[in-house]
Amino acid sequence: MCFFPTVDLAGTGANIARLRKAAGLSVHDLQVIFGFNSPQAIYKWQNGAALPTVDNLIILADVLGVKIDDILVISK
């Protein structure tokens, strides 16, 4: 049987929170950078309830100074 890799939402969310803190950014800072009206999307990312869109993932990686692969946690 063949299994495809999947994104670990909880692990990815933990990475986003860890990388954000390491970059010295607050949730509010990211909210402003992305132009969101509220911080809910960022909290959903960090809590593993949702993933950033591909466009937002590209921006997030750039803002955090990492590669997308450093943000995503892949389970096999």
C-alpha angles and dihedrals in degrees: 000000000000121000122197123216116258133194113257101224096195093047092046091049091051089050092051091052093045094047092045091053092045088054090053093243128138126215086252090055090056091045090057094044092053093040093235118163091220136017094240096107092053092049089050090052092049094046093050093244093119142005126234114254115258090259092050091045090056091050092045092052090050094047092048092045094236139108121262087246088062090058102043122073111206123202122200 
